Amino acid sequence: MIHEKVMLTDVTGRDGFQMEDWIETEEKIIIINEIIAAGVKRIEATSFVSPKAVPQLKDAKEVMKHINRENVNIIALIPNVKGAEFALESSVDEVNVVVSVSETHNRKNVKKSVDESLEGIIEIYRLVESAGKKVNVGLATTFGCPFEGIYEVNRVTEVMKKLTANGLSSFMLADTTGMANPLQVSNFIKSLKGAFPSTDLSLHLHNTRGMGLANILAGYHSGIRSFDASLGGIGGCPFAPGATGNVALEDVAHMFYQMNIPIDPNLTKLIRAAKKLEEVLGYKLPGQVMKAGLSTDLHQA
């Protein structure tokens, strides 16, 4: 049986590092370059956000200047037009923008209503598109919000309608607080693919309740071929209670590899990079494969 290839996007440099204490710029560059050297083709490397809001990423320009740019698409998350201008000056390949499906979470995250955020995204899109770059919209709390509860798919549909009407066509469905389950993921994707057949959909899942890999597999079987993950499973959302890290990049890669589903990264190099990250951070990371090794590894009896 021939399986369709999966695109894995690493978000260590942004979603991961934003939740840590200060990491030296040189160490960030080393880790990101290790991930690129392992064969990952898309990297969300940093965010051009106010240093007052996220001081962990105040070195975004320096990181962008010194990471390896060969054979990889480099993405930056941006919060506003000023951030978009900085990102374009740093020659990003793509930009990510985020709006919460939840009014409560959006106000806690960016101090705006959802409609205000949508207006800002449309303005960013016009600027970035005119520069020939791609804009991806992350829909935070797609599957539910800890302040407002589990959502029905129509909540997401209404947000996407406003954005697709203005030309946007690439969306990341983000389980920001790890509230999704595999059946819900499958149902949402089927509904959204039916409602928006010309859009590109990807999944950005957190492993807060241990269902990250199950949700990714449900997404794959529902037609998704693009997934975000972070090295070692670091990351989270600073504005959502109990939102632990992303699904570990090497764990996701290992699952697909064992299922004979094609991926770009080299697993051995990813595990090496995860162990290097653990040394840099100075604590045990939640990733499983970096501890146990590949399922195909053999040991002396």
N, C-alpha and C positions, 0 to 999 in steps of 0.2 A: 504494500500500500504506500503510495506517495503522499507525504504530508507537505503542506504549504509552510514555507519558511516564516520564522518569527523575527521581528525587529525588536531588540531590547534597547531601551534608552536608560542610561545611568543618570541618576539624580543626586549622587553623593555630594557633588560640589555645591549644590544649592540646598536641596531639601534636607540633606544629611548635615552639612556643616553649619547650617543656620541654628541647629538645636544644640550645638556643642559650645563649650567655652572657647575662647580665642585659640585658633590654630594658626601657627606661623604660615605666612604666605608661601614660603619655600616648600613647606610640608604639604600644603594643599596642591601645589603644582606637581610635586612628586607623585602623590596619590592619583590625581587625575591623569597624569601621563602614564602611570602603570595600568590604569583601566583602559586607556586608549591602546596601549601596547598589547593588551590582552585581546584586542580585536573588536571592542565595542564601537559601533559606528555612529551612535548618537549620544551626545553628552550634554546634559543641562549643567553647565559649569559653574554658574554663579547667578547673582541677581543684582541689577542696578537699582537698588533701593536705598532710601535714606539711611546713612550710618547711624542716625539717632534711633531709627526703628529697628534695624538689624545690624548692630555693630560687628557681628561675626563675619559679615560680607563686605566690609568697607574697603577691602582691597580688590574689588571686582576688576578694575582696569588692569592691575598688575597681573592677576591670575590670567586674564584673557591674553595679555601680551606674551606670556611665557609658556603656555601650554602648547602641546604639539597639535598642529592644525592639519596634518596630512591624513587623508583617508578617513575623515570623521566630520560629521556635522556638529558644530558647536552652537548650543542654544543658551540664551540667558532669559531669566524671568524678569519682567519689568512691570512696575506698578502704574506708570503714568507716561505722558508724552516726553517729559524730561528724561526718564529712564530709557525710553526708546531711542532718544537722540544719543545718549551715552553708549547704548548697545550698538547702534549703527556705526558710531565712531570707532568702536572696537571690532568692527567687521564680523559681527555674529552671522551665522547662517540662517538662524531662525530665532524668533522670540516667542516666549510663552507669556500669556496674560491669564489672570485668574479672577473669576467671580464666583461667589458662593450661591448655591441654589437657596440657601437659608438666609432670610433677612437678618436674623439674629447674629449668625456667624459672620455675615458680611460686614455688619456694623462693628462687631468686635475686631474683625481682621483689618478693615480699611476705613472704618468710620464713615461709610457711605451706605445708602440704600442700594438694593440690587439694580434698580433702574438707573441710578446715578453711575454705577459701575459699568453698566452696559453702554451708556453714552460715552464714557471714557474709552472703552475698548474699541468702539467704532472709530473714534478719533485716532487712536493708536494705529488701528488697522490701515487707515488711509495713508498715514505717514509711512509706515513700514512697507506697505505694498508698493508705494510709489518709489521706494528704494530697491525694489525687486526681491524683497525678503519675505519669508513665510511667517504667518501668525497662527499660533495654536492657542485655543481657549481652553483652559482648565476649568471644569465645572466642579468646584469644591462642594463637599457634602452632597454629592449626587444621590446617594442611596439613603441618606438620613442625617440628622443633626442631633447632637446631644441636648440641645436646648428645645428643639421642636419635634423630635421623634422621627420615625421611619417614614420615608416618602413614597408616594405613588409616582409612576413614570410621568404623568401629566405635568408635575411640578417642573421636571427637566425640559419637557417638550416646550413649555411656554417660554423659557429662557432661550432655548435654541432657535425658536421661531424668530425672535427679535434679532438675533445675530445673523442667521442665514439670510434673512431679508436684506441685510446690508452687505452681503458678499462673503461672510466668513464661512469656512467649510471644514475646518480641522478642529476636533474637540477631544479633550481628554476627560473621561468620566472618572472622577476622583472620589474614592471612598476615604475621605479625609480622617475619619475617626474609627474606621474599621467596623462599621455597623452592618455591612452587606453580607448576604449569604448567597451561595451558588445559584439557587433557584431565582432569587431576585435579580441577580446579575444577568442570568440568561433571559429572563422576561424583559428587563429593561432594554437590553441590546436588541432583541428581536423587534420590540416596539419602535425604538429609535431608528433602526435600520429601515423599517417600513415607512416611517414618517419622513425620514431624511436620507433617501437612497444615494444622494450625490455627495454626502459628507464622508470624511475620514474620521473614524472613531478609534480611540485607544483607551487603555485602562491604566489608572494610577491608583494602586491599592495599598492600604496599610494593613499591617498584620496584628492589629490591636487585640483581636480576640482569636488569633490563631487560624483564621480562615483565608489568609491571603493566597496561598497556592491553590486551594480549592476554588476560590473565586476566579483566579487566573485561568485555570483549566476550564471552568464554565464559560469564561469569556472566549477562550480559543474555540471551543466546540460551538459557540454561537457566532463565529465568524471574525472575531477580533484577531489581528495579527501584529499588533504593536502594544508593548507593555513597558511601563516604567518600573524601575527597581533601584535600590541603593546598595552599595557594597557593604557587606556585613549586616545589613538590615538596620542601619542607623537612620535617624530622621524623626519626623513627627510634625505636629502643628502646634505652635506656641499659643494658639487662641482656642484650643479645643481640649476640654478636660479628658485626661487619660489616653490621649492619642499618641501611642507609641510608634515605633519606626515603620519604615517601608518594608515591603517584602525584600528579602536579601537577594541581591543580583545573582550571586553564585548559586543560590538555591533554586531560583527560577530557571537559570541556564541548565542546571543539572537535571531538573525535572524534564525539560524539553529534550535534552540530549538523550536521556534514558528512554524516551518515547520515540526516538528516531525522528524527531521534528527538527529540521535544520535551524541552526543559530550561527551567528558570526563569532562570538567570543570563544577563546580557548579556556577551558575550565581550569586546567592546572595553573595558568597564569592568573586567572581571576582569584583562585584560592590564595595564591601567593600575595596578590594585592590586598586581599581582605586581612591576611595575617599582618601585613605591613601596616595597614590602617589601625589594627588593634594595638600594635606597638606605639603608634603615634598618639592614639587617644588614651592609652594607659588603663583600659578596662576590657573585660570580656564582652565581645559583641554577640548579638543574638543569632547570627547566622549559624545554620546547622551543618552544612556541607564543609565549611572551613574547619570544623571540629572532627567530623566523622570521615571525611574523604569521600571519594566517588563510590557508588555502589559496586562498581566493577573492580575496585582495588582489592587485591588479594593479600592475605597476611599469613605468616608462619603459623602452623597448627600448634 
